[in-house]
Amino acid sequence: MSARRTATVNTLDQGPVTVPCPSWCLGVHEDGLHLVDLAHEGPETVLTVSVPLGTVQLLDAGVCQYPYSTNLSDRGVKLGVLLGLEGWHRLDPGEVYALADALAGRVVELRVMARRLAELQRAEGAR
């Protein structure tokens, strides 16, 4: 049996606090925050796409938890997702499925638009 992992974090309101870390936590915690802002974070995955001007980062996601948050729903394990200019969103499994469905729908729309664009370009070339 392995020993339980902990981390000591220097907080603004409680001083040094030793907290247990979940097995998925990277063990890196930001000092100088209030205890309610302490976060456990797992590895992130990044969705990037290549465009003519280079690579663009569309979405970051990683498991997170704010065990001392005043928002009780943030105390559970969530998926933190960075979306556009809106910042990080903490999603439960149902919300992650809804996001995946919305993204899949946009893929279908983009493919339809690509076919339409190809048709327009062929029509222009025929002139």
MMTF fields as JSON, N, C-alpha, C and O atoms, coordinates in Angstrom:
{
  "mmtfVersion": "1.0.0",
  "mmtfProducer": "UNKNOWN",
  "numBonds": 507,
  "numAtoms": 508,
  "numGroups": 127,
  "numChains": 1,
  "numModels": 1,
  "chainsPerModel": [1],
  "groupsPerChain": [127],
  "chainIdList": ["A"],
  "bondAtomList": [4, 2, 8, 6, 12, 10, 16, 14, 20, 18, 24, 22, 28, 26, 32, 30, 36, 34, 40, 38, 44, 42, 48, 46, 52, 50, 56, 54, 60, 58, 64, 62, 68, 66, 72, 70, 76, 74, 80, 78, 84, 82, 88, 86, 92, 90, 96, 94, 100, 98, 104, 102, 108, 106, 112, 110, 116, 114, 120, 118, 124, 122, 128, 126, 132, 130, 136, 134, 140, 138, 144, 142, 148, 146, 152, 150, 156, 154, 160, 158, 164, 162, 168, 166, 172, 170, 176, 174, 180, 178, 184, 182, 188, 186, 192, 190, 196, 194, 200, 198, 204, 202, 208, 206, 212, 210, 216, 214, 220, 218, 224, 222, 228, 226, 232, 230, 236, 234, 240, 238, 244, 242, 248, 246, 252, 250, 256, 254, 260, 258, 264, 262, 268, 266, 272, 270, 276, 274, 280, 278, 284, 282, 288, 286, 292, 290, 296, 294, 300, 298, 304, 302, 308, 306, 312, 310, 316, 314, 320, 318, 324, 322, 328, 326, 332, 330, 336, 334, 340, 338, 344, 342, 348, 346, 352, 350, 356, 354, 360, 358, 364, 362, 368, 366, 372, 370, 376, 374, 380, 378, 384, 382, 388, 386, 392, 390, 396, 394, 400, 398, 404, 402, 408, 406, 412, 410, 416, 414, 420, 418, 424, 422, 428, 426, 432, 430, 436, 434, 440, 438, 444, 442, 448, 446, 452, 450, 456, 454, 460, 458, 464, 462, 468, 466, 472, 470, 476, 474, 480, 478, 484, 482, 488, 486, 492, 490, 496, 494, 500, 498, 504, 502],
  "bondOrderList": [1, 1, 1, 1, 1, 1, 1, 1, 1, 1, 1, 1, 1, 1, 1, 1, 1, 1, 1, 1, 1, 1, 1, 1, 1, 1, 1, 1, 1, 1, 1, 1, 1, 1, 1, 1, 1, 1, 1, 1, 1, 1, 1, 1, 1, 1, 1, 1, 1, 1, 1, 1, 1, 1, 1, 1, 1, 1, 1, 1, 1, 1, 1, 1, 1, 1, 1, 1, 1, 1, 1, 1, 1, 1, 1, 1, 1, 1, 1, 1, 1, 1, 1, 1, 1, 1, 1, 1, 1, 1, 1, 1, 1, 1, 1, 1, 1, 1, 1, 1, 1, 1, 1, 1, 1, 1, 1, 1, 1, 1, 1, 1, 1, 1, 1, 1, 1, 1, 1, 1, 1, 1, 1, 1, 1, 1],
  "groupList": [{"groupName": "MET", "atomNameList": ["N", "CA", "C", "O"], "elementList": ["N", "C", "C", "O"], "formalChargeList": [0, 0, 0, 0], "bondAtomList": [1, 0, 2, 1, 3, 2], "bondOrderList": [1, 1, 2], "singleLetterCode": "M", "chemCompType": "L-PEPTIDE LINKING"}, {"groupName": "SER", "atomNameList": ["N", "CA", "C", "O"], "elementList": ["N", "C", "C", "O"], "formalChargeList": [0, 0, 0, 0], "bondAtomList": [1, 0, 2, 1, 3, 2], "bondOrderList": [1, 1, 2], "singleLetterCode": "S", "chemCompType": "L-PEPTIDE LINKING"}, {"groupName": "ALA", "atomNameList": ["N", "CA", "C", "O"], "elementList": ["N", "C", "C", "O"], "formalChargeList": [0, 0, 0, 0], "bondAtomList": [1, 0, 2, 1, 3, 2], "bondOrderList": [1, 1, 2], "singleLetterCode": "A", "chemCompType": "L-PEPTIDE LINKING"}, {"groupName": "ARG", "atomNameList": ["N", "CA", "C", "O"], "elementList": ["N", "C", "C", "O"], "formalChargeList": [0, 0, 0, 0], "bondAtomList": [1, 0, 2, 1, 3, 2], "bondOrderList": [1, 1, 2], "singleLetterCode": "R", "chemCompType": "L-PEPTIDE LINKING"}, {"groupName": "THR", "atomNameList": ["N", "CA", "C", "O"], "elementList": ["N", "C", "C", "O"], "formalChargeList": [0, 0, 0, 0], "bondAtomList": [1, 0, 2, 1, 3, 2], "bondOrderList": [1, 1, 2], "singleLetterCode": "T", "chemCompType": "L-PEPTIDE LINKING"}, {"groupName": "VAL", "atomNameList": ["N", "CA", "C", "O"], "elementList": ["N", "C", "C", "O"], "formalChargeList": [0, 0, 0, 0], "bondAtomList": [1, 0, 2, 1, 3, 2], "bondOrderList": [1, 1, 2], "singleLetterCode": "V", "chemCompType": "L-PEPTIDE LINKING"}, {"groupName": "ASN", "atomNameList": ["N", "CA", "C", "O"], "elementList": ["N", "C", "C", "O"], "formalChargeList": [0, 0, 0, 0], "bondAtomList": [1, 0, 2, 1, 3, 2], "bondOrderList": [1, 1, 2], "singleLetterCode": "N", "chemCompType": "L-PEPTIDE LINKING"}, {"groupName": "LEU", "atomNameList": ["N", "CA", "C", "O"], "elementList": ["N", "C", "C", "O"], "formalChargeList": [0, 0, 0, 0], "bondAtomList": [1, 0, 2, 1, 3, 2], "bondOrderList": [1, 1, 2], "singleLetterCode": "L", "chemCompType": "L-PEPTIDE LINKING"}, {"groupName": "ASP", "atomNameList": ["N", "CA", "C", "O"], "elementList": ["N", "C", "C", "O"], "formalChargeList": [0, 0, 0, 0], "bondAtomList": [1, 0, 2, 1, 3, 2], "bondOrderList": [1, 1, 2], "singleLetterCode": "D", "chemCompType": "L-PEPTIDE LINKING"}, {"groupName": "GLN", "atomNameList": ["N", "CA", "C", "O"], "elementList": ["N", "C", "C", "O"], "formalChargeList": [0, 0, 0, 0], "bondAtomList": [1, 0, 2, 1, 3, 2], "bondOrderList": [1, 1, 2], "singleLetterCode": "Q", "chemCompType": "L-PEPTIDE LINKING"}, {"groupName": "GLY", "atomNameList": ["N", "CA", "C", "O"], "elementList": ["N", "C", "C", "O"], "formalChargeList": [0, 0, 0, 0], "bondAtomList": [1, 0, 2, 1, 3, 2], "bondOrderList": [1, 1, 2], "singleLetterCode": "G", "chemCompType": "PEPTIDE LINKING"}, {"groupName": "PRO", "atomNameList": ["N", "CA", "C", "O"], "elementList": ["N", "C", "C", "O"], "formalChargeList": [0, 0, 0, 0], "bondAtomList": [1, 0, 2, 1, 3, 2], "bondOrderList": [1, 1, 2], "singleLetterCode": "P", "chemCompType": "L-PEPTIDE LINKING"}, {"groupName": "CYS", "atomNameList": ["N", "CA", "C", "O"], "elementList": ["N", "C", "C", "O"], "formalChargeList": [0, 0, 0, 0], "bondAtomList": [1, 0, 2, 1, 3, 2], "bondOrderList": [1, 1, 2], "singleLetterCode": "C", "chemCompType": "L-PEPTIDE LINKING"}, {"groupName": "TRP", "atomNameList": ["N", "CA", "C", "O"], "elementList": ["N", "C", "C", "O"], "formalChargeList": [0, 0, 0, 0], "bondAtomList": [1, 0, 2, 1, 3, 2], "bondOrderList": [1, 1, 2], "singleLetterCode": "W", "chemCompType": "L-PEPTIDE LINKING"}, {"groupName": "HIS", "atomNameList": ["N", "CA", "C", "O"], "elementList": ["N", "C", "C", "O"], "formalChargeList": [0, 0, 0, 0], "bondAtomList": [1, 0, 2, 1, 3, 2], "bondOrderList": [1, 1, 2], "singleLetterCode": "H", "chemCompType": "L-PEPTIDE LINKING"}, {"groupName": "GLU", "atomNameList": ["N", "CA", "C", "O"], "elementList": ["N", "C", "C", "O"], "formalChargeList": [0, 0, 0, 0], "bondAtomList": [1, 0, 2, 1, 3, 2], "bondOrderList": [1, 1, 2], "singleLetterCode": "E", "chemCompType": "L-PEPTIDE LINKING"}, {"groupName": "TYR", "atomNameList": ["N", "CA", "C", "O"], "elementList": ["N", "C", "C", "O"], "formalChargeList": [0, 0, 0, 0], "bondAtomList": [1, 0, 2, 1, 3, 2], "bondOrderList": [1, 1, 2], "singleLetterCode": "Y", "chemCompType": "L-PEPTIDE LINKING"}, {"groupName": "LYS", "atomNameList": ["N", "CA", "C", "O"], "elementList": ["N", "C", "C", "O"], "formalChargeList": [0, 0, 0, 0], "bondAtomList": [1, 0, 2, 1, 3, 2], "bondOrderList": [1, 1, 2], "singleLetterCode": "K", "chemCompType": "L-PEPTIDE LINKING"}],
  "groupTypeList": [0, 1, 2, 3, 3, 4, 2, 4, 5, 6, 4, 7, 8, 9, 10, 11, 5, 4, 5, 11, 12, 11, 1, 13, 12, 7, 10, 5, 14, 15, 8, 10, 7, 14, 7, 5, 8, 7, 2, 14, 15, 10, 11, 15, 4, 5, 7, 4, 5, 1, 5, 11, 7, 10, 4, 5, 9, 7, 7, 8, 2, 10, 5, 12, 9, 16, 11, 16, 1, 4, 6, 7, 1, 8, 3, 10, 5, 17, 7, 10, 5, 7, 7, 10, 7, 15, 10, 13, 14, 3, 7, 8, 11, 10, 15, 5, 16, 2, 7, 2, 8, 2, 7, 2, 10, 3, 5, 5, 15, 7, 3, 5, 0, 2, 3, 3, 7, 2, 15, 7, 9, 3, 2, 15, 10, 2, 3],
  "groupIdList": [1, 2, 3, 4, 5, 6, 7, 8, 9, 10, 11, 12, 13, 14, 15, 16, 17, 18, 19, 20, 21, 22, 23, 24, 25, 26, 27, 28, 29, 30, 31, 32, 33, 34, 35, 36, 37, 38, 39, 40, 41, 42, 43, 44, 45, 46, 47, 48, 49, 50, 51, 52, 53, 54, 55, 56, 57, 58, 59, 60, 61, 62, 63, 64, 65, 66, 67, 68, 69, 70, 71, 72, 73, 74, 75, 76, 77, 78, 79, 80, 81, 82, 83, 84, 85, 86, 87, 88, 89, 90, 91, 92, 93, 94, 95, 96, 97, 98, 99, 100, 101, 102, 103, 104, 105, 106, 107, 108, 109, 110, 111, 112, 113, 114, 115, 116, 117, 118, 119, 120, 121, 122, 123, 124, 125, 126, 127],
  "secStructList": [7, 7, 7, 7, 7, 3, 3, 3, 3, 3, 3, 6, 6, 6, 3, 3, 3, 3, 3, 3, 7, 7, 6, 6, 7, 7, 1, 7, 7, 7, 1, 1, 5, 7, 4, 4, 4, 7, 7, 3, 3, 3, 3, 3, 3, 3, 3, 3, 3, 3, 3, 6, 6, 3, 3, 3, 3, 3, 3, 3, 3, 3, 3, 3, 3, 7, 6, 6, 7, 1, 1, 4, 4, 4, 4, 1, 7, 3, 3, 3, 3, 3, 3, 4, 4, 4, 3, 3, 3, 3, 3, 7, 2, 2, 2, 2, 2, 2, 2, 2, 2, 2, 2, 2, 2, 2, 2, 2, 2, 2, 2, 2, 2, 2, 2, 2, 2, 2, 2, 2, 2, 2, 2, 2, 2, 2, 7],
  "xCoordList": [0.85, 0.0, 0.893, 1.809, 0.637, 1.461, 0.974, -0.193, 1.895, 1.557, 0.711, 0.875, -0.181, -1.036, -0.172, 0.642, -0.354, 0.415, -0.202, -1.423, 0.652, 0.182, 1.037, 2.108, 0.52, 1.266, 1.053, -0.036, 2.082, 1.957, 1.922, 2.825, 0.863, 0.619, 0.58, -0.059, 1.261, 1.234, 0.059, 0.066, -0.956, -2.158, -2.127, -1.434, -2.883, -2.96, -3.723, -3.381, -4.763, -5.657, -5.407, -5.781, -4.777, -4.573, -3.104, -2.783, -2.204, -0.783, -0.48, -1.193, 0.58, 0.9, -0.166, -0.507, -0.678, -1.707, -1.24, -0.843, -1.289, -0.954, -2.256, -3.141, -2.351, -3.589, -3.286, -2.206, -4.242, -4.072, -4.29, -5.16, -3.501, -3.629, -4.243, -3.827, -5.233, -5.774, -4.681, -3.702, -4.846, -3.832, -3.557, -2.442, -4.542, -4.382, -3.758, -3.387, -3.642, -3.113, -1.623, -0.871, -1.209, 0.199, 1.06, 2.285, 0.424, 1.16, 1.736, 2.512, 1.376, 1.848, 0.692, -0.368, 0.906, -0.148, 0.411, 1.551, -0.405, 0.032, -0.001, -1.023, 1.117, 1.188, 0.599, 0.488, 0.225, -0.203, -1.653, -2.048, -2.462, -3.89, -4.645, -4.065, -5.921, -6.769, -7.035, -7.002, -7.298, -7.526, -8.668, -8.602, -9.709, -10.851, -10.442, -11.156, -9.313, -8.841, -7.833, -7.352, -7.51, -6.57, -7.17, -8.317, -6.376, -6.86, -5.922, -4.7, -6.524, -5.789, -5.987, -7.104, -4.898, -4.986, -4.247, -3.152, -4.871, -4.241, -3.628, -3.676, -3.056, -2.46, -3.513, -4.684, -3.069, -3.969, -3.776, -2.711, -4.83, -4.76, -5.13, -6.003, -4.471, -4.674, -5.098, -4.468, -6.181, -6.627, -6.067, -6.389, -5.226, -4.661, -5.01, -5.238, -5.046, -5.258, -4.219, -3.779, -3.839, -2.904, -3.692, -4.619, -3.321, -3.897, -2.742, -1.586, -3.023, -1.923, -0.915, 0.255, -1.329, -0.404, 0.264, 1.0, 0.023, 0.661, -0.333, -1.361, -0.011, -0.837, -1.647, -1.13, -2.92, -3.827, -4.336, -4.744, -4.303, -4.809, -6.29, -6.659, -7.148, -8.591, -9.158, -10.091, -8.602, -9.229, -8.199, -7.43, -8.186, -7.394, -8.371, -9.456, -7.993, -8.855, -8.006, -6.995, -8.432, -7.751, -8.618, -9.441, -8.434, -9.186, -8.76, -7.578, -9.745, -9.449, -10.424, -11.478, -10.038, -10.895, -10.494, -9.308, -11.49, -11.286, -11.92, -13.063, -11.19, -11.804, -12.279, -13.057, -11.835, -12.235, -13.074, -13.301, -13.531, -14.305, -15.581, -16.175, -15.996, -17.289, -18.432, -19.566, -18.143, -19.13, -19.059, -18.119, -20.046, -20.0, -19.865, -19.265, -20.403, -20.295, -18.858, -18.513, -18.011, -16.61, -15.747, -14.591, -16.304, -15.52, -15.343, -14.422, -16.213, -16.084, -15.107, -14.699, -14.743, -13.823, -14.571, -15.666, -13.977, -14.57, -13.526, -12.357, -13.977, -13.055, -12.98, -13.977, -11.806, -11.6, -11.336, -10.455, -12.113, -11.983, -11.803, -12.616, -10.734, -10.478, -11.099, -10.696, -12.095, -12.842, -12.712, -13.216, -12.043, -11.951, -11.541, -10.666, -12.18, -11.875, -12.658, -12.49, -13.51, -14.367, -13.632, -14.142, -12.469, -11.721, -12.087, -12.687, -11.71, -11.887, -13.306, -13.901, -13.831, -15.147, -14.949, -14.24, -15.57, -15.479, -16.761, -17.851, -16.615, -17.761, -17.882, -16.884, -19.125, -19.38, -19.508, -19.511, -19.612, -19.648, -20.746, -20.49, -21.951, -23.028, -22.701, -23.0, -22.091, -21.714, -20.584, -20.535, -19.678, -18.597, -19.181, -18.779, -20.141, -20.808, -21.533, -21.488, -22.193, -22.903, -21.909, -22.186, -20.759, -19.73, -19.223, -19.068, -18.967, -18.495, -19.53, -19.174, -20.806, -21.867, -21.909, -22.063, -21.768, -21.777, -20.586, -20.733, -19.418, -18.236, -18.429, -18.073, -18.988, -19.24, -20.2, -20.034, -21.207, -22.151, -21.47, -21.793, -20.535, -19.801, -18.925, -18.725, -18.396, -17.582, -18.426, -17.982, -19.637, -20.537, -20.808, -20.753, -21.099, -21.363, -20.154, -20.303, -18.962, -17.756, -17.553, -17.14, -17.835, -17.701, -18.699, -18.361, -19.914, -20.916, -20.417, -20.532, -19.865, -19.359, -18.176, -18.042, -17.317, -16.175, -16.65, -16.111, -17.659, -18.21, -18.801, -18.593, -19.525, -20.139, -19.051, -19.175, -17.996, -16.885, -16.241, -15.931, -16.038, -15.452, -16.348, -15.854, -17.665, -18.608, -18.503, -18.492, -18.427, -18.314, -17.018, -17.007, -15.929, -14.644, -14.665, -14.125, -15.283, -15.39, -16.225, -15.878, -17.305, -18.159, -17.378, -17.513, -16.579, -15.757, -14.734, -14.477, -14.149, -13.145, -13.742, -13.043, -15.019, -15.679, -15.995, -16.32, -15.912, -16.231, -15.181, -15.312],
  "yCoordList": [-1.178, 0.0, 1.238, 1.336, 2.197, 3.399, 4.443, 4.459, 5.31, 6.378, 7.424, 7.68, 8.013, 9.07, 10.289, 10.709, 10.851, 12.036, 13.284, 13.407, 14.206, 15.489, 16.593, 16.354, 17.812, 18.998, 20.078, 20.207, 20.839, 21.975, 23.239, 23.508, 24.012, 25.215, 26.406, 26.344, 27.486, 28.71, 29.565, 30.111, 29.675, 30.428, 31.8, 32.004, 32.734, 34.086, 34.121, 34.883, 33.289, 33.379, 32.334, 32.548, 31.196, 30.123, 29.819, 28.948, 30.536, 30.225, 28.914, 28.542, 28.2, 26.921, 25.871, 25.664, 25.22, 24.192, 22.947, 23.029, 21.798, 20.535, 19.868, 19.639, 19.562, 18.987, 17.646, 17.454, 16.712, 15.45, 15.683, 16.461, 15.012, 15.137, 13.872, 12.768, 14.016, 12.833, 12.199, 12.858, 10.941, 10.213, 10.863, 10.752, 11.538, 12.132, 13.529, 14.072, 14.108, 15.475, 15.499, 14.613, 16.525, 16.668, 17.056, 16.946, 17.51, 17.869, 19.272, 19.626, 20.069, 21.454, 22.365, 22.349, 23.159, 24.033, 25.444, 25.641, 26.407, 27.801, 28.351, 28.267, 28.912, 29.588, 30.99, 31.543, 31.555, 32.948, 33.186, 34.323, 32.128, 32.281, 32.032, 31.573, 32.332, 31.95, 30.446, 29.867, 29.821, 28.382, 27.972, 26.913, 28.798, 28.456, 28.388, 27.788, 28.987, 28.993, 27.886, 27.781, 27.06, 25.973, 24.956, 24.535, 24.57, 23.634, 22.451, 22.592, 21.271, 20.091, 20.036, 20.195, 19.809, 19.762, 18.551, 18.217, 17.897, 16.763, 17.2, 18.382, 16.27, 16.606, 17.185, 16.807, 18.101, 18.723, 18.083, 17.555, 18.145, 17.771, 19.028, 19.795, 19.221, 20.428, 20.039, 19.203, 20.664, 20.465, 21.608, 22.774, 21.261, 22.263, 21.881, 20.713, 22.89, 22.659, 23.448, 24.516, 22.903, 23.598, 24.401, 23.891, 25.65, 26.557, 27.152, 27.001, 27.823, 28.342, 29.217, 29.253, 29.913, 30.787, 30.103, 30.751, 28.809, 28.092, 27.226, 26.818, 26.954, 26.114, 26.981, 27.933, 26.641, 27.39, 26.45, 25.321, 26.933, 26.171, 26.483, 27.638, 25.459, 25.659, 25.396, 26.074, 24.418, 23.982, 23.277, 22.449, 23.604, 22.889, 22.215, 22.738, 21.059, 20.382, 19.559, 18.977, 19.517, 18.708, 18.544, 19.406, 17.445, 17.177, 18.168, 18.482, 18.662, 19.621, 19.448, 18.824, 20.018, 20.005, 21.167, 21.433, 21.851, 22.929, 22.471, 22.828, 21.681, 21.005, 21.928, 21.5, 23.174, 24.099, 25.259, 26.237, 25.153, 26.227, 26.514, 25.617, 27.788, 28.141, 27.675, 27.556, 27.406, 26.835, 25.315, 24.676, 24.75, 23.328, 22.429, 21.359, 22.828, 21.98, 21.907, 20.949, 22.887, 22.863, 21.963, 21.695, 21.501, 20.639, 19.24, 18.521, 18.854, 17.546, 17.626, 18.71, 16.468, 16.392, 16.809, 16.316, 17.721, 18.235, 18.189, 17.881, 18.501, 18.697, 20.193, 20.82, 20.765, 22.174, 22.294, 21.626, 23.157, 23.318, 24.801, 25.628, 25.131, 26.512, 26.701, 26.065, 27.59, 27.811, 29.259, 30.167, 29.469, 30.799, 31.871, 31.661, 33.022, 34.159, 34.117, 34.982, 33.114, 33.013, 32.501, 32.648, 31.91, 31.388, 29.947, 29.237, 29.543, 28.157, 27.919, 28.751, 26.76, 26.311, 24.951, 24.098, 24.746, 23.462, 22.686, 23.093, 21.558, 20.813, 19.438, 18.775, 19.028, 17.67, 16.756, 17.249, 15.444, 14.54, 14.872, 14.84, 15.187, 15.527, 16.751, 16.802, 17.728, 18.955, 18.687, 19.304, 17.773, 17.417, 16.706, 16.975, 15.788, 15.126, 16.151, 16.053, 17.124, 18.155, 18.976, 19.306, 19.306, 20.031, 19.194, 19.707, 17.918, 17.03, 16.936, 16.951, 16.84, 16.793, 18.085, 18.051, 19.23, 20.517, 20.605, 21.073, 20.16, 20.18, 19.253, 19.604, 18.079, 17.135, 17.744, 17.562, 18.471, 19.133, 20.188, 20.34, 20.914, 21.931, 21.286, 21.864, 20.105, 19.389, 19.067, 19.258, 18.581, 18.273, 19.537, 19.51, 20.643, 21.911, 22.374, 22.858, 22.234, 22.641, 21.79, 22.307, 20.503, 19.635, 20.031, 20.02, 20.376, 20.857, 22.147, 22.324, 23.042, 24.313, 24.078, 24.769, 23.107, 22.797, 22.282, 22.672, 21.407, 20.914, 22.069, 22.155, 22.94, 24.098, 25.005, 25.492, 25.232, 26.055, 25.435, 26.142, 24.129, 23.447, 23.608, 23.822, 23.506, 23.702, 25.119, 25.312, 26.105, 27.501, 27.736, 28.435, 27.148, 27.313, 26.643, 27.181, 25.48, 24.801, 25.667, 25.809, 26.238, 27.091, 28.314, 28.723, 28.893, 30.052, 29.658, 30.419, 28.473, 27.999, 27.687, 27.729, 27.377, 27.021, 28.251, 28.127, 29.398, 30.636, 31.009, 32.022],
  "zCoordList": [0.0, 0.0, 0.0, 0.817, -0.916, -1.001, 0.002, 0.392, 0.406, 1.343, 0.638, -0.555, 1.385, 0.839, 0.527, 1.35, -0.666, -1.072, -0.468, -0.379, -0.056, 0.462, -0.142, -0.7, -0.008, -0.428, 0.626, 1.185, 0.887, 1.795, 0.963, 0.171, 1.155, 0.371, 1.324, 2.375, 0.957, 1.758, 1.301, 0.197, 2.167, 1.826, 2.488, 3.484, 1.926, 2.483, 3.798, 4.702, 3.901, 5.056, 6.137, 7.29, 5.79, 6.764, 7.021, 7.829, 6.336, 6.451, 5.738, 4.806, 6.166, 5.535, 5.869, 7.034, 4.836, 4.999, 4.248, 3.086, 4.917, 4.276, 3.874, 4.698, 2.588, 2.038, 1.386, 0.827, 1.457, 0.724, -0.764, -1.155, -1.589, -3.047, -3.619, -3.266, -4.504, -5.194, -6.052, -6.401, -6.388, -7.156, -8.514, -9.024, -9.112, -10.435, -10.39, -11.43, -9.206, -9.056, -9.38, -8.973, -10.117, -10.471, -9.273, -9.326, -8.192, -6.983, -6.995, -6.107, -7.974, -8.072, -7.671, -8.297, -6.623, -6.112, -5.976, -5.555, -6.336, -6.317, -4.896, -4.214, -4.456, -3.16, -3.272, -4.366, -2.126, -2.079, -2.421, -2.682, -2.426, -2.673, -1.372, -0.388, -1.373, -0.249, -0.336, -1.422, 0.805, 0.823, -0.113, -0.737, -0.216, -1.085, -2.559, -3.362, -2.927, -4.313, -4.616, -5.744, -3.621, -3.829, -4.795, -4.644, -5.787, -6.808, -6.94, -6.887, -7.115, -7.559, -9.067, -9.559, -9.8, -11.254, -11.79, -11.338, -12.77, -13.44, -14.754, -15.096, -15.495, -16.792, -17.738, -17.7, -18.577, -19.558, -20.92, -21.241, -21.704, -23.11, -23.905, -23.499, -25.015, -25.81, -27.22, -27.866, -27.686, -29.066, -29.896, -29.668, -30.859, -31.761, -33.194, -33.509, -34.047, -35.473, -36.249, -35.825, -37.385, -38.266, -39.281, -39.91, -39.436, -40.426, -41.224, -40.827, -42.335, -43.162, -42.415, -42.797, -41.374, -40.642, -39.457, -38.713, -39.265, -38.155, -37.4, -37.939, -36.148, -35.302, -34.348, -33.763, -34.199, -33.325, -32.234, -32.505, -31.021, -29.885, -29.722, -29.507, -29.823, -29.743, -28.356, -27.927, -27.654, -26.423, -25.551, -26.037, -24.27, -23.271, -22.324, -22.071, -21.801, -20.833, -19.879, -20.271, -18.613, -17.611, -16.384, -16.073, -15.692, -14.47, -13.396, -13.261, -12.628, -11.566, -10.4, -10.528, -9.268, -8.092, -7.191, -6.994, -6.649, -5.686, -4.372, -4.084, -3.567, -2.417, -1.3, -0.448, -1.281, -0.214, -0.739, -0.026, -1.977, -2.602, -1.823, -1.223, -1.842, -1.246, -2.133, -1.669, -3.419, -4.338, -4.173, -4.646, -3.508, -3.171, -4.396, -4.295, -5.55, -6.743, -7.255, -7.947, -6.938, -7.364, -6.488, -6.816, -5.38, -4.492, -5.063, -4.674, -5.977, -6.631, -7.789, -8.204, -8.299, -9.438, -10.695, -10.964, -11.466, -12.701, -13.813, -13.581, -15.017, -16.128, -16.37, -16.729, -16.174, -16.482, -17.971, -18.512, -18.635, -20.079, -20.377, -19.965, -21.093, -21.51, -22.876, -23.849, -22.941, -24.169, -24.615, -23.953, -25.726, -26.32, -25.336, -24.496, -25.445, -24.584, -23.279, -22.419, -23.134, -21.952, -20.732, -19.622, -20.881, -19.748, -19.425, -20.232, -18.226, -17.797, -17.312, -16.628, -17.686, -17.235, -16.577, -17.111, -15.427, -14.738, -15.024, -14.621, -15.728, -16.234, -15.582, -15.298, -15.353, -14.872, -16.095, -17.222, -15.899, -17.06, -18.073, -19.277, -17.621, -18.553, -19.382, -20.575, -18.754, -19.476, -20.466, -21.53, -20.127, -21.061, -22.28, -23.412, -22.043, -23.175, -24.055, -25.281, -23.442, -24.216, -25.04, -26.194, -24.458, -25.195, -26.366, -27.475, -26.126, -27.2, -28.319, -29.498, -27.957, -28.974, -29.792, -31.013, -29.102, -29.807, -30.768, -31.897, -30.324, -31.196, -32.391, -33.515, -32.152, -33.259, -34.267, -35.473, -33.778, -34.684, -35.535, -36.713, -34.954, -35.715, -36.764, -37.832, -36.492, -37.475, -38.703, -39.835, -38.48, -39.594, -40.402, -41.632, -39.724, -40.421, -41.218, -42.34, -40.658, -41.384, -42.63, -43.668, -42.545, -43.72, -44.812, -45.996, -44.418, -45.384, -46.035, -47.248, -45.223, -45.762, -46.701, -47.712, -46.374, -47.238, -48.592, -49.628, -48.591, -49.859, -50.667, -51.877, -50.006, -50.693, -51.261, -52.385, -50.499, -50.976, -52.205, -53.165, -52.188, -53.348, -54.568, -55.675, -54.377, -55.478, -56.03, -57.246, -55.151, -55.588, -56.359, -57.372, -55.873, -56.563, -57.935, -58.902, -58.014, -59.33, -60.28, -61.452, -59.789, -60.621, -61.091, -62.244, -60.233, -60.619, -61.674, -62.607, -61.53, -62.49, -63.853, -64.866, -63.88, -65.144, -65.97, -67.15, -65.401, -66.134, -67.123, -67.81]
}
